[in-house]
Amino acid sequence: MCGRYIGPDAAQFPDGTRKEVVEVKEVLVRRMAQEAGVSKQAADAALRAFIGGVKQELARGNRVALAGFGSFVVRKTSPRVGRNPKTGKTIHIPAGRRPVFRPCRALKDAVGRKK
């Protein structure tokens, strides 16, 4: 769903909860601009630069750590056998590298707190 607009509709989740689904980047840029006292364009440029830097470092196989937030790492995946859901035919999935985000303890605690 990278960059795709979902809209502020309430979504039904499997556990029965309903949550607001919004376009995260737009909200984040607006919040960054307000907090830093800069224009939305400057905040958007800063966010794009950050995302580009993380992509470059992960492409090189490096870990990107943000104190108090978490780490972006590259995880290697093993080759495996999968199944085409449409035809049911067995397919071979090659080994690869996948980006992964690991939240730090402080972020896990902040999200896990009950209101």
Biopython code that builds the backbone (N, CA, C, O; Angstrom):
import numpy as np
from Bio.PDB.StructureBuilder import StructureBuilder

atoms = [
    (1, "MET", "N", (0.797, -1.196, 0.000)),
    (1, "MET", "CA", (0.000, 0.000, 0.000)),
    (1, "MET", "C", (0.843, 1.265, 0.000)),
    (1, "MET", "O", (0.352, 2.322, 0.396)),
    (2, "CYS", "N", (2.069, 1.191, -0.423)),
    (2, "CYS", "CA", (2.942, 2.348, -0.400)),
    (2, "CYS", "C", (2.370, 3.498, -1.208)),
    (2, "CYS", "O", (2.184, 3.374, -2.418)),
    (3, "GLY", "N", (2.089, 4.614, -0.551)),
    (3, "GLY", "CA", (1.646, 5.812, -1.217)),
    (3, "GLY", "C", (0.204, 5.785, -1.718)),
    (3, "GLY", "O", (-0.246, 6.755, -2.328)),
    (4, "ARG", "N", (-0.525, 4.706, -1.477)),
    (4, "ARG", "CA", (-1.901, 4.614, -1.944)),
    (4, "ARG", "C", (-2.845, 5.250, -0.940)),
    (4, "ARG", "O", (-2.736, 4.994, 0.259)),
    (5, "TYR", "N", (-3.763, 6.067, -1.408)),
    (5, "TYR", "CA", (-4.701, 6.732, -0.518)),
    (5, "TYR", "C", (-5.786, 5.752, -0.101)),
    (5, "TYR", "O", (-6.444, 5.140, -0.943)),
    (6, "ILE", "N", (-5.964, 5.612, 1.192)),
    (6, "ILE", "CA", (-6.973, 4.705, 1.719)),
    (6, "ILE", "C", (-8.200, 5.490, 2.145)),
    (6, "ILE", "O", (-9.325, 5.018, 1.978)),
    (7, "GLY", "N", (-8.004, 6.667, 2.687)),
    (7, "GLY", "CA", (-9.122, 7.500, 3.123)),
    (7, "GLY", "C", (-9.423, 7.313, 4.593)),
    (7, "GLY", "O", (-8.985, 6.337, 5.203)),
    (8, "PRO", "N", (-10.168, 8.241, 5.163)),
    (8, "PRO", "CA", (-10.427, 8.208, 6.599)),
    (8, "PRO", "C", (-11.627, 7.341, 6.984)),
    (8, "PRO", "O", (-12.325, 7.648, 7.951)),
    (9, "ASP", "N", (-11.868, 6.277, 6.247)),
    (9, "ASP", "CA", (-12.986, 5.396, 6.558)),
    (9, "ASP", "C", (-12.636, 4.492, 7.727)),
    (9, "ASP", "O", (-11.479, 4.117, 7.916)),
    (10, "ALA", "N", (-13.643, 4.151, 8.502)),
    (10, "ALA", "CA", (-13.426, 3.210, 9.601)),
    (10, "ALA", "C", (-13.281, 1.827, 8.996)),
    (10, "ALA", "O", (-14.046, 1.455, 8.106)),
    (11, "ALA", "N", (-12.308, 1.060, 9.468)),
    (11, "ALA", "CA", (-12.069, -0.280, 8.948)),
    (11, "ALA", "C", (-12.422, -1.312, 10.007)),
    (11, "ALA", "O", (-12.204, -1.090, 11.198)),
    (12, "GLN", "N", (-12.960, -2.424, 9.576)),
    (12, "GLN", "CA", (-13.295, -3.518, 10.484)),
    (12, "GLN", "C", (-12.121, -4.484, 10.477)),
    (12, "GLN", "O", (-11.713, -4.951, 9.414)),
    (13, "PHE", "N", (-11.571, -4.792, 11.653)),
    (13, "PHE", "CA", (-10.456, -5.701, 11.774)),
    (13, "PHE", "C", (-10.954, -7.067, 12.231)),
    (13, "PHE", "O", (-12.043, -7.165, 12.797)),
    (14, "PRO", "N", (-10.169, -8.134, 11.994)),
    (14, "PRO", "CA", (-10.616, -9.476, 12.345)),
    (14, "PRO", "C", (-11.021, -9.652, 13.817)),
    (14, "PRO", "O", (-11.884, -10.471, 14.132)),
    (15, "ASP", "N", (-10.395, -8.882, 14.709)),
    (15, "ASP", "CA", (-10.738, -9.029, 16.131)),
    (15, "ASP", "C", (-12.009, -8.279, 16.500)),
    (15, "ASP", "O", (-12.386, -8.239, 17.671)),
    (16, "GLY", "N", (-12.679, -7.681, 15.507)),
    (16, "GLY", "CA", (-13.948, -7.004, 15.749)),
    (16, "GLY", "C", (-13.824, -5.518, 16.043)),
    (16, "GLY", "O", (-14.836, -4.823, 16.131)),
    (17, "THR", "N", (-12.591, -5.014, 16.197)),
    (17, "THR", "CA", (-12.415, -3.594, 16.486)),
    (17, "THR", "C", (-12.560, -2.773, 15.220)),
    (17, "THR", "O", (-12.344, -3.271, 14.115)),
    (18, "ARG", "N", (-12.924, -1.523, 15.385)),
    (18, "ARG", "CA", (-13.009, -0.593, 14.264)),
    (18, "ARG", "C", (-12.023, 0.532, 14.533)),
    (18, "ARG", "O", (-12.019, 1.119, 15.615)),
    (19, "LYS", "N", (-11.194, 0.826, 13.553)),
    (19, "LYS", "CA", (-10.200, 1.879, 13.712)),
    (19, "LYS", "C", (-10.222, 2.795, 12.511)),
    (19, "LYS", "O", (-10.613, 2.397, 11.414)),
    (20, "GLU", "N", (-9.801, 4.015, 12.727)),
    (20, "GLU", "CA", (-9.707, 5.002, 11.662)),
    (20, "GLU", "C", (-8.488, 4.678, 10.801)),
    (20, "GLU", "O", (-7.400, 4.454, 11.331)),
    (21, "VAL", "N", (-8.656, 4.653, 9.499)),
    (21, "VAL", "CA", (-7.555, 4.410, 8.574)),
    (21, "VAL", "C", (-7.333, 5.706, 7.812)),
    (21, "VAL", "O", (-8.247, 6.206, 7.156)),
    (22, "VAL", "N", (-6.116, 6.257, 7.893)),
    (22, "VAL", "CA", (-5.819, 7.527, 7.239)),
    (22, "VAL", "C", (-4.548, 7.407, 6.414)),
    (22, "VAL", "O", (-3.778, 6.458, 6.560)),
    (23, "GLU", "N", (-4.348, 8.382, 5.552)),
    (23, "GLU", "CA", (-3.117, 8.426, 4.781)),
    (23, "GLU", "C", (-2.024, 8.923, 5.712)),
    (23, "GLU", "O", (-1.992, 10.104, 6.057)),
    (24, "VAL", "N", (-1.153, 8.059, 6.111)),
    (24, "VAL", "CA", (-0.187, 8.332, 7.159)),
    (24, "VAL", "C", (0.834, 9.394, 6.762)),
    (24, "VAL", "O", (1.181, 10.238, 7.587)),
    (25, "LYS", "N", (1.323, 9.377, 5.531)),
    (25, "LYS", "CA", (2.370, 10.316, 5.142)),
    (25, "LYS", "C", (1.883, 11.761, 5.234)),
    (25, "LYS", "O", (2.597, 12.626, 5.742)),
    (26, "GLU", "N", (0.684, 12.024, 4.750)),
    (26, "GLU", "CA", (0.152, 13.383, 4.790)),
    (26, "GLU", "C", (0.011, 13.873, 6.230)),
    (26, "GLU", "O", (0.358, 15.012, 6.541)),
    (27, "VAL", "N", (-0.494, 13.015, 7.095)),
    (27, "VAL", "CA", (-0.665, 13.372, 8.505)),
    (27, "VAL", "C", (0.695, 13.597, 9.156)),
    (27, "VAL", "O", (0.865, 14.534, 9.936)),
    (28, "LEU", "N", (1.655, 12.745, 8.839)),
    (28, "LEU", "CA", (2.994, 12.862, 9.406)),
    (28, "LEU", "C", (3.673, 14.154, 8.954)),
    (28, "LEU", "O", (4.293, 14.840, 9.766)),
    (29, "VAL", "N", (3.564, 14.491, 7.680)),
    (29, "VAL", "CA", (4.162, 15.731, 7.165)),
    (29, "VAL", "C", (3.545, 16.940, 7.858)),
    (29, "VAL", "O", (4.258, 17.856, 8.267)),
    (30, "ARG", "N", (2.217, 16.942, 7.990)),
    (30, "ARG", "CA", (1.541, 18.060, 8.655)),
    (30, "ARG", "C", (2.016, 18.184, 10.104)),
    (30, "ARG", "O", (2.269, 19.291, 10.579)),
    (31, "ARG", "N", (2.136, 17.072, 10.799)),
    (31, "ARG", "CA", (2.571, 17.078, 12.199)),
    (31, "ARG", "C", (4.019, 17.547, 12.317)),
    (31, "ARG", "O", (4.352, 18.321, 13.214)),
    (32, "MET", "N", (4.886, 17.075, 11.406)),
    (32, "MET", "CA", (6.289, 17.501, 11.419)),
    (32, "MET", "C", (6.389, 19.004, 11.194)),
    (32, "MET", "O", (7.169, 19.680, 11.866)),
    (33, "ALA", "N", (5.612, 19.532, 10.262)),
    (33, "ALA", "CA", (5.640, 20.966, 9.959)),
    (33, "ALA", "C", (5.209, 21.781, 11.174)),
    (33, "ALA", "O", (5.829, 22.796, 11.492)),
    (34, "GLN", "N", (4.152, 21.346, 11.852)),
    (34, "GLN", "CA", (3.674, 22.056, 13.037)),
    (34, "GLN", "C", (4.700, 22.009, 14.160)),
    (34, "GLN", "O", (5.017, 23.038, 14.758)),
    (35, "GLU", "N", (5.216, 20.826, 14.448)),
    (35, "GLU", "CA", (6.155, 20.657, 15.562)),
    (35, "GLU", "C", (7.461, 21.412, 15.333)),
    (35, "GLU", "O", (8.018, 21.986, 16.269)),
    (36, "ALA", "N", (7.957, 21.414, 14.087)),
    (36, "ALA", "CA", (9.236, 22.057, 13.787)),
    (36, "ALA", "C", (9.085, 23.525, 13.407)),
    (36, "ALA", "O", (10.077, 24.250, 13.326)),
    (37, "GLY", "N", (7.855, 23.964, 13.176)),
    (37, "GLY", "CA", (7.631, 25.355, 12.787)),
    (37, "GLY", "C", (8.149, 25.664, 11.392)),
    (37, "GLY", "O", (8.663, 26.754, 11.138)),
    (38, "VAL", "N", (8.011, 24.688, 10.479)),
    (38, "VAL", "CA", (8.448, 24.881, 9.096)),
    (38, "VAL", "C", (7.248, 24.666, 8.177)),
    (38, "VAL", "O", (6.174, 24.266, 8.627)),
    (39, "SER", "N", (7.439, 24.933, 6.897)),
    (39, "SER", "CA", (6.359, 24.739, 5.931)),
    (39, "SER", "C", (6.144, 23.246, 5.675)),
    (39, "SER", "O", (7.000, 22.416, 5.982)),
    (40, "LYS", "N", (4.985, 22.929, 5.108)),
    (40, "LYS", "CA", (4.706, 21.534, 4.752)),
    (40, "LYS", "C", (5.683, 21.040, 3.693)),
    (40, "LYS", "O", (6.073, 19.873, 3.694)),
    (41, "GLN", "N", (6.078, 21.937, 2.786)),
    (41, "GLN", "CA", (7.018, 21.560, 1.733)),
    (41, "GLN", "C", (8.365, 21.176, 2.334)),
    (41, "GLN", "O", (8.981, 20.199, 1.908)),
    (42, "ALA", "N", (8.826, 21.943, 3.326)),
    (42, "ALA", "CA", (10.110, 21.632, 3.973)),
    (42, "ALA", "C", (10.016, 20.321, 4.741)),
    (42, "ALA", "O", (10.940, 19.508, 4.709)),
    (43, "ALA", "N", (8.898, 20.119, 5.430)),
    (43, "ALA", "CA", (8.707, 18.873, 6.177)),
    (43, "ALA", "C", (8.642, 17.690, 5.222)),
    (43, "ALA", "O", (9.210, 16.634, 5.504)),
    (44, "ASP", "N", (7.953, 17.855, 4.090)),
    (44, "ASP", "CA", (7.858, 16.793, 3.096)),
    (44, "ASP", "C", (9.235, 16.468, 2.526)),
    (44, "ASP", "O", (9.568, 15.298, 2.337)),
    (45, "ALA", "N", (10.036, 17.495, 2.252)),
    (45, "ALA", "CA", (11.396, 17.287, 1.740)),
    (45, "ALA", "C", (12.248, 16.541, 2.759)),
    (45, "ALA", "O", (13.026, 15.659, 2.395)),
    (46, "ALA", "N", (12.104, 16.890, 4.035)),
    (46, "ALA", "CA", (12.866, 16.216, 5.089)),
    (46, "ALA", "C", (12.456, 14.753, 5.204)),
    (46, "ALA", "O", (13.307, 13.877, 5.360)),
    (47, "LEU", "N", (11.158, 14.486, 5.128)),
    (47, "LEU", "CA", (10.678, 13.108, 5.215)),
    (47, "LEU", "C", (11.154, 12.290, 4.019)),
    (47, "LEU", "O", (11.575, 11.143, 4.169)),
    (48, "ARG", "N", (11.085, 12.893, 2.824)),
    (48, "ARG", "CA", (11.563, 12.191, 1.627)),
    (48, "ARG", "C", (13.063, 11.895, 1.729)),
    (48, "ARG", "O", (13.508, 10.817, 1.334)),
    (49, "ALA", "N", (13.841, 12.842, 2.255)),
    (49, "ALA", "CA", (15.283, 12.630, 2.417)),
    (49, "ALA", "C", (15.551, 11.505, 3.413)),
    (49, "ALA", "O", (16.438, 10.679, 3.201)),
    (50, "PHE", "N", (14.785, 11.478, 4.494)),
    (50, "PHE", "CA", (14.938, 10.420, 5.492)),
    (50, "PHE", "C", (14.632, 9.053, 4.877)),
    (50, "PHE", "O", (15.408, 8.109, 5.030)),
    (51, "ILE", "N", (13.505, 8.957, 4.186)),
    (51, "ILE", "CA", (13.122, 7.685, 3.573)),
    (51, "ILE", "C", (14.159, 7.244, 2.539)),
    (51, "ILE", "O", (14.509, 6.066, 2.467)),
    (52, "GLY", "N", (14.647, 8.197, 1.739)),
    (52, "GLY", "CA", (15.676, 7.880, 0.747)),
    (52, "GLY", "C", (16.961, 7.389, 1.391)),
    (52, "GLY", "O", (17.593, 6.454, 0.900)),
    (53, "GLY", "N", (17.348, 8.026, 2.500)),
    (53, "GLY", "CA", (18.554, 7.595, 3.212)),
    (53, "GLY", "C", (18.411, 6.201, 3.795)),
    (53, "GLY", "O", (19.345, 5.402, 3.734)),
    (54, "VAL", "N", (17.256, 5.907, 4.357)),
    (54, "VAL", "CA", (17.010, 4.569, 4.913)),
    (54, "VAL", "C", (17.057, 3.533, 3.790)),
    (54, "VAL", "O", (17.656, 2.471, 3.959)),
    (55, "LYS", "N", (16.431, 3.829, 2.644)),
    (55, "LYS", "CA", (16.446, 2.905, 1.505)),
    (55, "LYS", "C", (17.867, 2.618, 1.047)),
    (55, "LYS", "O", (18.230, 1.466, 0.807)),
    (56, "GLN", "N", (18.681, 3.688, 0.924)),
    (56, "GLN", "CA", (20.068, 3.516, 0.468)),
    (56, "GLN", "C", (20.855, 2.630, 1.423)),
    (56, "GLN", "O", (21.548, 1.709, 0.992)),
    (57, "GLU", "N", (20.749, 2.904, 2.710)),
    (57, "GLU", "CA", (21.511, 2.129, 3.687)),
    (57, "GLU", "C", (21.062, 0.673, 3.719)),
    (57, "GLU", "O", (21.895, -0.228, 3.820)),
    (58, "LEU", "N", (19.760, 0.432, 3.635)),
    (58, "LEU", "CA", (19.267, -0.943, 3.622)),
    (58, "LEU", "C", (19.703, -1.666, 2.356)),
    (58, "LEU", "O", (20.019, -2.855, 2.402)),
    (59, "ALA", "N", (19.725, -0.964, 1.225)),
    (59, "ALA", "CA", (20.175, -1.565, -0.033)),
    (59, "ALA", "C", (21.640, -1.991, 0.065)),
    (59, "ALA", "O", (22.049, -2.962, -0.571)),
    (60, "ARG", "N", (22.427, -1.269, 0.858)),
    (60, "ARG", "CA", (23.835, -1.621, 1.084)),
    (60, "ARG", "C", (23.986, -2.724, 2.127)),
    (60, "ARG", "O", (25.089, -3.222, 2.352)),
    (61, "GLY", "N", (22.883, -3.104, 2.761)),
    (61, "GLY", "CA", (22.932, -4.153, 3.772)),
    (61, "GLY", "C", (23.192, -3.637, 5.175)),
    (61, "GLY", "O", (23.439, -4.422, 6.091)),
    (62, "ASN", "N", (23.138, -2.313, 5.353)),
    (62, "ASN", "CA", (23.399, -1.714, 6.662)),
    (62, "ASN", "C", (22.146, -1.648, 7.522)),
    (62, "ASN", "O", (21.024, -1.709, 7.018)),
    (63, "ARG", "N", (22.352, -1.524, 8.816)),
    (63, "ARG", "CA", (21.279, -1.366, 9.788)),
    (63, "ARG", "C", (21.126, 0.128, 10.069)),
    (63, "ARG", "O", (22.125, 0.838, 10.191)),
    (64, "VAL", "N", (19.887, 0.613, 10.174)),
    (64, "VAL", "CA", (19.624, 2.015, 10.494)),
    (64, "VAL", "C", (18.912, 2.042, 11.842)),
    (64, "VAL", "O", (17.777, 1.580, 11.959)),
    (65, "ALA", "N", (19.581, 2.583, 12.861)),
    (65, "ALA", "CA", (19.018, 2.604, 14.208)),
    (65, "ALA", "C", (18.657, 4.030, 14.609)),
    (65, "ALA", "O", (19.442, 4.957, 14.412)),
    (66, "LEU", "N", (17.473, 4.195, 15.167)),
    (66, "LEU", "CA", (17.004, 5.483, 15.672)),
    (66, "LEU", "C", (16.738, 5.317, 17.159)),
    (66, "LEU", "O", (15.794, 4.630, 17.549)),
    (67, "ALA", "N", (17.567, 5.944, 17.994)),
    (67, "ALA", "CA", (17.446, 5.806, 19.439)),
    (67, "ALA", "C", (16.051, 6.215, 19.900)),
    (67, "ALA", "O", (15.545, 7.263, 19.498)),
    (68, "GLY", "N", (15.443, 5.408, 20.725)),
    (68, "GLY", "CA", (14.120, 5.687, 21.254)),
    (68, "GLY", "C", (12.989, 5.345, 20.304)),
    (68, "GLY", "O", (11.823, 5.564, 20.631)),
    (69, "PHE", "N", (13.313, 4.809, 19.125)),
    (69, "PHE", "CA", (12.282, 4.468, 18.144)),
    (69, "PHE", "C", (12.408, 3.020, 17.696)),
    (69, "PHE", "O", (11.487, 2.227, 17.893)),
    (70, "GLY", "N", (13.543, 2.668, 17.095)),
    (70, "GLY", "CA", (13.741, 1.303, 16.629)),
    (70, "GLY", "C", (14.807, 1.226, 15.563)),
    (70, "GLY", "O", (15.535, 2.189, 15.320)),
    (71, "SER", "N", (14.893, 0.070, 14.927)),
    (71, "SER", "CA", (15.910, -0.165, 13.900)),
    (71, "SER", "C", (15.285, -0.733, 12.642)),
    (71, "SER", "O", (14.357, -1.539, 12.696)),
    (72, "PHE", "N", (15.812, -0.298, 11.507)),
    (72, "PHE", "CA", (15.473, -0.883, 10.221)),
    (72, "PHE", "C", (16.627, -1.806, 9.875)),
    (72, "PHE", "O", (17.781, -1.378, 9.890)),
    (73, "VAL", "N", (16.343, -3.058, 9.564)),
    (73, "VAL", "CA", (17.374, -4.033, 9.236)),
    (73, "VAL", "C", (16.971, -4.803, 7.990)),
    (73, "VAL", "O", (15.817, -4.760, 7.564)),
    (74, "VAL", "N", (17.936, -5.507, 7.412)),
    (74, "VAL", "CA", (17.675, -6.368, 6.266)),
    (74, "VAL", "C", (17.751, -7.804, 6.761)),
    (74, "VAL", "O", (18.742, -8.216, 7.363)),
    (75, "ARG", "N", (16.696, -8.553, 6.500)),
    (75, "ARG", "CA", (16.657, -9.954, 6.907)),
    (75, "ARG", "C", (16.745, -10.823, 5.657)),
    (75, "ARG", "O", (16.056, -10.578, 4.667)),
    (76, "LYS", "N", (17.599, -11.835, 5.716)),
    (76, "LYS", "CA", (17.726, -12.772, 4.600)),
    (76, "LYS", "C", (16.644, -13.836, 4.731)),
    (76, "LYS", "O", (16.367, -14.328, 5.825)),
    (77, "THR", "N", (16.036, -14.182, 3.597)),
    (77, "THR", "CA", (15.032, -15.236, 3.597)),
    (77, "THR", "C", (15.577, -16.445, 2.852)),
    (77, "THR", "O", (16.330, -16.303, 1.888)),
    (78, "SER", "N", (15.200, -17.610, 3.294)),
    (78, "SER", "CA", (15.625, -18.858, 2.666)),
    (78, "SER", "C", (14.741, -19.161, 1.464)),
    (78, "SER", "O", (13.603, -18.700, 1.382)),
    (79, "PRO", "N", (15.284, -19.946, 0.527)),
    (79, "PRO", "CA", (14.414, -20.371, -0.570)),
    (79, "PRO", "C", (13.346, -21.308, 0.002)),
    (79, "PRO", "O", (13.604, -22.063, 0.940)),
    (80, "ARG", "N", (12.162, -21.246, -0.570)),
    (80, "ARG", "CA", (11.087, -22.086, -0.045)),
    (80, "ARG", "C", (10.112, -22.440, -1.163)),
    (80, "ARG", "O", (10.167, -21.894, -2.265)),
    (81, "VAL", "N", (9.232, -23.358, -0.844)),
    (81, "VAL", "CA", (8.217, -23.786, -1.790)),
    (81, "VAL", "C", (6.915, -23.099, -1.404)),
    (81, "VAL", "O", (6.527, -23.106, -0.236)),
    (82, "GLY", "N", (6.243, -22.506, -2.385)),
    (82, "GLY", "CA", (4.967, -21.846, -2.150)),
    (82, "GLY", "C", (3.906, -22.427, -3.055)),
    (82, "GLY", "O", (4.145, -23.393, -3.779)),
    (83, "ARG", "N", (2.744, -21.832, -3.007)),
    (83, "ARG", "CA", (1.647, -22.315, -3.831)),
    (83, "ARG", "C", (0.934, -21.131, -4.473)),
    (83, "ARG", "O", (0.625, -20.145, -3.803)),
    (84, "ASN", "N", (0.678, -21.234, -5.753)),
    (84, "ASN", "CA", (-0.075, -20.207, -6.459)),
    (84, "ASN", "C", (-1.528, -20.320, -5.990)),
    (84, "ASN", "O", (-2.165, -21.349, -6.214)),
    (85, "PRO", "N", (-2.067, -19.265, -5.336)),
    (85, "PRO", "CA", (-3.420, -19.388, -4.797)),
    (85, "PRO", "C", (-4.512, -19.536, -5.863)),
    (85, "PRO", "O", (-5.581, -20.082, -5.594)),
    (86, "LYS", "N", (-4.236, -19.052, -7.053)),
    (86, "LYS", "CA", (-5.246, -19.124, -8.111)),
    (86, "LYS", "C", (-5.328, -20.522, -8.720)),
    (86, "LYS", "O", (-6.413, -21.062, -8.937)),
    (87, "THR", "N", (-4.145, -21.097, -8.994)),
    (87, "THR", "CA", (-4.122, -22.397, -9.679)),
    (87, "THR", "C", (-3.827, -23.562, -8.733)),
    (87, "THR", "O", (-4.122, -24.712, -9.058)),
    (88, "GLY", "N", (-3.249, -23.273, -7.569)),
    (88, "GLY", "CA", (-2.874, -24.340, -6.644)),
    (88, "GLY", "C", (-1.561, -25.000, -7.010)),
    (88, "GLY", "O", (-1.120, -25.924, -6.325)),
    (89, "LYS", "N", (-0.928, -24.541, -8.080)),
    (89, "LYS", "CA", (0.327, -25.120, -8.539)),
    (89, "LYS", "C", (1.469, -24.749, -7.593)),
    (89, "LYS", "O", (1.525, -23.623, -7.099)),
    (90, "THR", "N", (2.372, -25.688, -7.343)),
    (90, "THR", "CA", (3.539, -25.455, -6.492)),
    (90, "THR", "C", (4.549, -24.593, -7.242)),
    (90, "THR", "O", (4.834, -24.830, -8.416)),
    (91, "ILE", "N", (5.088, -23.584, -6.547)),
    (91, "ILE", "CA", (6.111, -22.722, -7.143)),
    (91, "ILE", "C", (7.310, -22.659, -6.201)),
    (91, "ILE", "O", (7.166, -22.840, -4.991)),
    (92, "HIS", "N", (8.465, -22.408, -6.745)),
    (92, "HIS", "CA", (9.686, -22.269, -5.952)),
    (92, "HIS", "C", (9.981, -20.788, -5.769)),
    (92, "HIS", "O", (10.091, -20.045, -6.745)),
    (93, "ILE", "N", (10.106, -20.366, -4.529)),
    (93, "ILE", "CA", (10.386, -18.967, -4.206)),
    (93, "ILE", "C", (11.868, -18.872, -3.854)),
    (93, "ILE", "O", (12.324, -19.537, -2.924)),
    (94, "PRO", "N", (12.630, -18.047, -4.593)),
    (94, "PRO", "CA", (14.078, -17.977, -4.348)),
    (94, "PRO", "C", (14.410, -17.249, -3.042)),
    (94, "PRO", "O", (13.572, -16.546, -2.476)),
    (95, "ALA", "N", (15.637, -17.432, -2.580)),
    (95, "ALA", "CA", (16.124, -16.710, -1.403)),
    (95, "ALA", "C", (16.135, -15.223, -1.727)),
    (95, "ALA", "O", (16.247, -14.831, -2.889)),
    (96, "GLY", "N", (16.019, -14.412, -0.707)),
    (96, "GLY", "CA", (16.001, -12.973, -0.946)),
    (96, "GLY", "C", (16.357, -12.194, 0.307)),
    (96, "GLY", "O", (16.770, -12.763, 1.317)),
    (97, "ARG", "N", (16.190, -10.893, 0.223)),
    (97, "ARG", "CA", (16.428, -9.994, 1.351)),
    (97, "ARG", "C", (15.186, -9.149, 1.528)),
    (97, "ARG", "O", (14.634, -8.643, 0.551)),
    (98, "ARG", "N", (14.739, -8.988, 2.763)),
    (98, "ARG", "CA", (13.525, -8.233, 3.064)),
    (98, "ARG", "C", (13.820, -7.165, 4.106)),
    (98, "ARG", "O", (14.537, -7.432, 5.071)),
    (99, "PRO", "N", (13.278, -5.948, 3.930)),
    (99, "PRO", "CA", (13.434, -4.927, 4.966)),
    (99, "PRO", "C", (12.510, -5.240, 6.140)),
    (99, "PRO", "O", (11.370, -5.668, 5.954)),
    (100, "VAL", "N", (13.016, -5.021, 7.343)),
    (100, "VAL", "CA", (12.258, -5.303, 8.565)),
    (100, "VAL", "C", (12.456, -4.146, 9.533)),
    (100, "VAL", "O", (13.554, -3.600, 9.636)),
    (101, "PHE", "N", (11.393, -3.772, 10.244)),
    (101, "PHE", "CA", (11.504, -2.764, 11.292)),
    (101, "PHE", "C", (11.383, -3.462, 12.637)),
    (101, "PHE", "O", (10.462, -4.248, 12.860)),
    (102, "ARG", "N", (12.325, -3.168, 13.535)),
    (102, "ARG", "CA", (12.290, -3.701, 14.894)),
    (102, "ARG", "C", (12.111, -2.542, 15.865)),
    (102, "ARG", "O", (13.034, -1.746, 16.039)),
    (103, "PRO", "N", (10.957, -2.425, 16.498)),
    (103, "PRO", "CA", (10.742, -1.332, 17.450)),
    (103, "PRO", "C", (11.574, -1.536, 18.713)),
    (103, "PRO", "O", (11.833, -2.670, 19.115)),
    (104, "CYS", "N", (11.992, -0.433, 19.338)),
    (104, "CYS", "CA", (12.750, -0.532, 20.579)),
    (104, "CYS", "C", (11.781, -0.711, 21.747)),
    (104, "CYS", "O", (10.570, -0.572, 21.578)),
    (105, "ARG", "N", (12.302, -1.014, 22.907)),
    (105, "ARG", "CA", (11.484, -1.265, 24.092)),
    (105, "ARG", "C", (10.599, -0.063, 24.424)),
    (105, "ARG", "O", (9.427, -0.240, 24.755)),
    (106, "ALA", "N", (11.143, 1.164, 24.339)),
    (106, "ALA", "CA", (10.373, 2.362, 24.675)),
    (106, "ALA", "C", (9.150, 2.511, 23.755)),
    (106, "ALA", "O", (8.075, 2.888, 24.222)),
    (107, "LEU", "N", (9.301, 2.222, 22.468)),
    (107, "LEU", "CA", (8.185, 2.309, 21.540)),
    (107, "LEU", "C", (7.151, 1.226, 21.833)),
    (107, "LEU", "O", (5.947, 1.482, 21.812)),
    (108, "LYS", "N", (7.628, 0.023, 22.104)),
    (108, "LYS", "CA", (6.709, -1.074, 22.442)),
    (108, "LYS", "C", (5.903, -0.719, 23.699)),
    (108, "LYS", "O", (4.695, -0.949, 23.755)),
    (109, "ASP", "N", (6.578, -0.162, 24.698)),
    (109, "ASP", "CA", (5.892, 0.211, 25.938)),
    (109, "ASP", "C", (4.888, 1.325, 25.700)),
    (109, "ASP", "O", (3.789, 1.294, 26.254)),
    (110, "ALA", "N", (5.251, 2.315, 24.878)),
    (110, "ALA", "CA", (4.351, 3.440, 24.611)),
    (110, "ALA", "C", (3.094, 2.987, 23.872)),
    (110, "ALA", "O", (1.996, 3.469, 24.151)),
    (111, "VAL", "N", (3.256, 2.068, 22.939)),
    (111, "VAL", "CA", (2.127, 1.577, 22.166)),
    (111, "VAL", "C", (1.277, 0.610, 22.992)),
    (111, "VAL", "O", (0.055, 0.564, 22.853)),
    (112, "GLY", "N", (1.938, -0.151, 23.842)),
    (112, "GLY", "CA", (1.253, -1.171, 24.633)),
    (112, "GLY", "C", (0.497, -0.650, 25.838)),
    (112, "GLY", "O", (-0.284, -1.388, 26.438)),
    (113, "ARG", "N", (0.714, 0.618, 26.210)),
    (113, "ARG", "CA", (0.017, 1.175, 27.365)),
    (113, "ARG", "C", (-1.469, 1.284, 27.115)),
    (113, "ARG", "O", (-1.892, 1.662, 26.023)),
    (114, "LYS", "N", (-2.250, 0.964, 28.098)),
    (114, "LYS", "CA", (-3.697, 1.113, 27.974)),
    (114, "LYS", "C", (-4.076, 2.537, 28.317)),
    (114, "LYS", "O", (-3.456, 3.164, 29.176)),
    (115, "LYS", "N", (-5.097, 3.047, 27.642)),
    (115, "LYS", "CA", (-5.537, 4.422, 27.848)),
    (115, "LYS", "C", (-6.408, 4.515, 29.073)),
    (115, "LYS", "O", (-6.880, 5.600, 29.413)),
]
sb = StructureBuilder()
sb.init_structure("model")
sb.init_model(0)
sb.init_chain("A")
sb.init_seg("    ")
for serial, (resi, resn, name, xyz) in enumerate(atoms, 1):
    if name == "N":
        sb.init_residue(resn, " ", resi, " ")
    sb.init_atom(name, np.array(xyz, "f"), 0.0, 1.0, " ", f" {name:<3s}", serial, name[0])
structure = sb.get_structure()
